[in-house]
Amino acid sequence: MKSLNKGTKDYFKSEGTVSKWWNPEKGTYHFYYMKELQVLDEQFIVNPEWKVLDVCTGKGRFAIYFAKKGCKVTAVDISEEMLSIAKENARKEGVSSNINFILGDAENLSNIQNDYDIVCCMEALDHLPDIEKATREMSRKIKSGGFFLFTFVPESSLYWKFYWNIIIRNPKDSGIATAYSINYILEMLRRNNLSNPNHFGIGLFFPTGPLVSRMVLHVLARFETLIKKYYTRPSYINRCAHIIGWSVKLDSEG
Ligand SMILES: C[S@@+](CC[C@H](N)C(=O)[O-])C[C@H]1O[C@@H](n2cnc3c(N)ncnc32)[C@H](O)[C@@H]1O
């Protein structure tokens, strides 16, 4: 199993870290991260009666998405700073009364009930030092027949193979993010009583790296958005910078 630095959690707990670079709701990368919501809008039917647990909520993007559809949401994050931004965002969107914010660690959800219709972990599996433990915890929180909704960076993506490891030169597993093979994720889901997922690829091009590469990739990613919001063919999905998917929680007999 892969592991991140021991200091990863301390990094996320500290003020002025993730809050500075994670701005999917607005800013340069907004157009890119909107594609995740488009996949949900087009491929996933949300029941307003659902109870949702959003683990690693960040600034509350998915908690607010589900709360706006009428769902009752519990939103967990390890960073007090991110939670207070999420609370403010929920207030601005008029959905505060539908979201309960909790400071907590994805690897230990013992204080949370086990009866959720959806547990989601978006743009965050890659940041968890013990992904196995966190997935076990999250799976336990889902009702039989409920959904586990997730994103991750596949290690076969152009983004990880080329931009992250060669242009950015961030040695694998040493930073605050890592990538996984699709097979590893599928096996981990299976071990945790979660079905083979429906999954989609987002972005062959992701704007990243030093300024020139970022600018070029930005243009390519913008162009890509015009012609293709997301990918459904496995050969393309494997090469995308992000995969979004959902599994169904199976009965223990599975
Ligand atoms: C890249 S952001 C993604 C936020 C949100 N899910 C989204 O898609 O907009 C990752 C979030 O995970 C949180 N996080 C990192 N490690 C965590 C952990 N062990 N437990 C709970 N939250 C964690 C960070 O504080 C940060 O807010």
Ligand as a Chemical Component Dictionary entry (heavy atoms), coordinates in Angstrom:
data_LIG
# 
_chem_comp.id                   LIG 
_chem_comp.type                 NON-POLYMER 
_chem_comp.pdbx_formal_charge   0 
_chem_comp.three_letter_code    LIG 
# 
loop_
_chem_comp_atom.comp_id 
_chem_comp_atom.atom_id 
_chem_comp_atom.alt_atom_id 
_chem_comp_atom.type_symbol 
_chem_comp_atom.charge 
_chem_comp_atom.model_Cartn_x 
_chem_comp_atom.model_Cartn_y 
_chem_comp_atom.model_Cartn_z 
_chem_comp_atom.pdbx_ordinal 
LIG C1  C1  C 0  -8.455  19.400 -2.349 1  
LIG S1  S1  S 1  -9.588  19.695 -1.062 2  
LIG C2  C2  C 0  -11.108 19.052 -1.709 3  
LIG C3  C3  C 0  -12.326 19.666 -1.057 4  
LIG C4  C4  C 0  -13.703 19.233 -1.571 5  
LIG N1  N1  N 0  -13.982 17.833 -1.346 6  
LIG C5  C5  C 0  -13.905 19.588 -3.014 7  
LIG O1  O1  O 0  -13.914 18.691 -3.882 8  
LIG O2  O2  O -1 -14.059 20.764 -3.311 9  
LIG C6  C6  C 0  -9.102  18.453 0.118  10 
LIG C7  C7  C 0  -9.725  18.642 1.506  11 
LIG O3  O3  O 0  -9.485  17.472 2.289  12 
LIG C8  C8  C 0  -9.222  17.864 3.613  13 
LIG N2  N2  N 0  -8.496  16.770 4.283  14 
LIG C9  C9  C 0  -7.225  16.366 4.046  15 
LIG N3  N3  N 0  -6.913  15.315 4.830  16 
LIG C10 C10 C 0  -8.025  15.050 5.562  17 
LIG C11 C11 C 0  -8.341  14.067 6.545  18 
LIG N4  N4  N 0  -7.442  13.145 6.936  19 
LIG N5  N5  N 0  -9.578  14.073 7.086  20 
LIG C12 C12 C 0  -10.505 15.008 6.726  21 
LIG N6  N6  N 0  -10.255 15.978 5.818  22 
LIG C13 C13 C 0  -9.036  15.981 5.239  23 
LIG C14 C14 C 0  -8.421  19.134 3.463  24 
LIG O4  O4  O 0  -8.422  19.909 4.651  25 
LIG C15 C15 C 0  -9.138  19.802 2.301  26 
LIG O5  O5  O 0  -10.156 20.654 2.763  27 
# 
loop_
_chem_comp_bond.comp_id 
_chem_comp_bond.atom_id_1 
_chem_comp_bond.atom_id_2 
_chem_comp_bond.value_order 
_chem_comp_bond.pdbx_ordinal 
LIG C1  S1  SING 1  
LIG S1  C2  SING 2  
LIG S1  C6  SING 3  
LIG C2  C3  SING 4  
LIG C3  C4  SING 5  
LIG C4  N1  SING 6  
LIG C4  C5  SING 7  
LIG C5  O1  DOUB 8  
LIG C5  O2  SING 9  
LIG C6  C7  SING 10 
LIG C7  O3  SING 11 
LIG C7  C15 SING 12 
LIG O3  C8  SING 13 
LIG C8  N2  SING 14 
LIG C8  C14 SING 15 
LIG N2  C9  SING 16 
LIG N2  C13 SING 17 
LIG C9  N3  DOUB 18 
LIG N3  C10 SING 19 
LIG C10 C11 SING 20 
LIG C10 C13 DOUB 21 
LIG C11 N4  SING 22 
LIG C11 N5  DOUB 23 
LIG N5  C12 SING 24 
LIG C12 N6  DOUB 25 
LIG N6  C13 SING 26 
LIG C14 O4  SING 27 
LIG C14 C15 SING 28 
LIG C15 O5  SING 29 
# 
